[in-house]
Amino acid sequence: MHIISHTQIPQNFRSFRFPAMIERLLGIILLTFLVSACSPNAPYPRNVERQLEELDRTIDERDRFETIKTQYIDRIKAKLTPGCTDLQRYGIYDNLYDEYYQYNLDSATFYARVKLDVARRVGNPGMKFDAMLDMADRYVLSGMYVEAREYLAQIDSTQLPYDLRPRYYHVYHAFYDGLATNAGDPLCREEYLRLKKTYQRLLYEKLGEDDIARLYLLADMLCEAGKASEALQDLLDRYDTAETSLHERAILAYLIATVHQQNGNIMEAIRYFTESAIHDLKTPVHEYRSLYELASLLYEAGDVERAYRYITCSGNDAMTVNALNNIHSINRLLPIISESYNTLMTRKRIQLNRALWSVSILSLLFIAVALVAFRDKRRASAAERETREINEKLSLANARLQKYIGLL
């Protein structure tokens, strides 16, 4: 029987976990910040989000596609040797013009001009008309309508070879479309639109049934007439055809997106504008519409960061290719997106600063509590040692007392 009981150490000293509570709170705040920072700006269906992610990767890797394009052009240029005949030179210049078409307008214009020099030297009217149409086409795209008209005026349509007639109508169609777009006078715009439709009809009649350009034109005409849905299935069927080239897919996807946009199906429009942009960048070309049209839709959907990245990329490419019509379209949209992007970045910086201050304060609190806990733990350890010593002495005293009682 014990006369003196052992002293017990309070368990709350040994199980002190207040720092763990602060640790958990710190983790929750950091996790909340990371989730808010990394979450998408706008909700997309999974298939659309995958397409946008692929587009982001394509933009990151575009230098690789540019290198492949440049190397291919260099191989064509290597065919130009001192022994080439004028006809051979004309063919090589024509190939170079095609490669620079929508890639670098200045270079395309240069090779159209040297084609024209060769054609005049050879004295071949068909070759001369072909080169003139090249020059006019590039001037239209650059917004140089006076210069384009000068070349078009030199072409006698009655003397045009049959295979050049569709191009002749195409250039005039683009010429009046550009004039209508930029006309400040409503009466002039109406006249330009009338002439555009005239050449549009003539071009449509000259294109073969199986010519993909005829499908492009038909879709464009139906969209202008507000009957976009009628073209959708034909566009989708051609898009899924194996023999359709990458650049043709880019154009078809753009037209499909335009149809969906006109029908109010914005997510499908975003999906196909994205596919078109991917194909454009992989071709690659610098004169396109899909990426800045996509930027506009994403901005409206609240995805400001992607919209800013895409409109900036489009603007740089438009400046590279010197596509004046595209530059005007982009410049109307760029300031709006840029302002929203700057506002968003400012807000994110403020949120980041607040989060960093919160983390700093909690870290200091965590350190303070840890020091207090460490001090209390040392006190508890000292008290435990002292109590253990006392208990040992009491145990010894009890033993002696028991022995003494037994002797009595």
Steps between C-alpha positions, in 0.01 A plus 500: 500500500642838391478776754634768267364504135709590191468845352372496132614730214207678320457339156404825326865613511617193310219517239525870428406542125422869453777543237336225294181707491692800368675273249167376368364853474809611308460206261134581441578862409780398263281235336216750456734750336650242264159370397375852426817586307504182292130463434386567141366843417194358332328159515525294182380152407785252530541457122528877451748533786716226345499689168602824672780320683624362167491851354704629795759227438503579127573867571781395735648276227442728202871567451533135396235537229658825383836327470352219289336758272822701463703190420250397233515847340879485506491170311287662228738796477791258463352391166580842354830451319678702229405234248124536551294605198245779530217248503668306781560822691137598457389164644732532801391860564140383478565231763668757725205735455262221608709426810520865602129555427335573841841451662694813406331753274816694422678187380192385308481838329869483414466163328183612321700793365793284381245263343363797309851600386563149367158484333563831320841380391356174368207680342240253624161677559365225728805512722481882507130497602573240768774717651281812481223320687757399762602863541142624519404227748784590737426872475134437588602306809734782598219753462680670207188530282631770266801286405280191468265685264794604279597137441141382454440777245787364288336160465275450198244247623418396142861390453522305827568126474204297628688365802577855620142626490408369848804679645406818318150492649639405841733800511223738394270344760763555772572849364140621532453319830795693642373830360153437648648415840703820513255736327387797709224604258186278523421557130850391398478200730173395342651524151810305604282227652301478177818456298634250751188284458530525123852359503402252770234358269737494202764322706251244628391419144858449383606265780462126446254295704779318683712810557530563874510874426141469372398360840680787676317751285162331542537499878599866493199590285259305723643664813452843345140406415434381856466137386819367655343172616449388141876481448590328828470135401696541176775678692513227765507224238791662316680574826500130593631390158847345521637676192422846639829682561598671825446847356165399350397370842588838648267678254221243540521515881482879482185483284343235729573724799341795321184295436479395866557858611221625275272229643583605858690180585792679661681199649510322164615825341784519755587136432529541123671840514752327726550213254538749215762695695694181575507411130600856404794500740615155392481579125634766586344823373505850646195639323191349663182591688428204725727590793379856546137394447559241773653766724183707463276209604722405794501859619120502495507170694720658769826321411700823490848346533461268203327772299793734563756236403317413179432858388865589568618202294260596218619859506865400477429270206292764322786746536747239373296430190397867463132403458341844537139376511580260783697769682198733494273225636746406774564863597129551564501212747847514652456812722182359655658165584826661613320728744307208651819294516689777681211538745498126562876490556477793744226323693704178509806688626290648780365154588852360495631775727213443743564129498873551559429735791256249647751219464773717656282590799393141549861386471602743772209385713599140437859573608380682813267219599770243427740685731235514773428132453871418511539700821198329658631163390835570666319604817286191486807281450673661798187456711477138390861434600444670836182305560672174407775570752243581767308185418817294531572653841141444609516140382817450704340666801191282463715192484682599818174588670351164410806325634482702820131420546576133446756508780239643733 
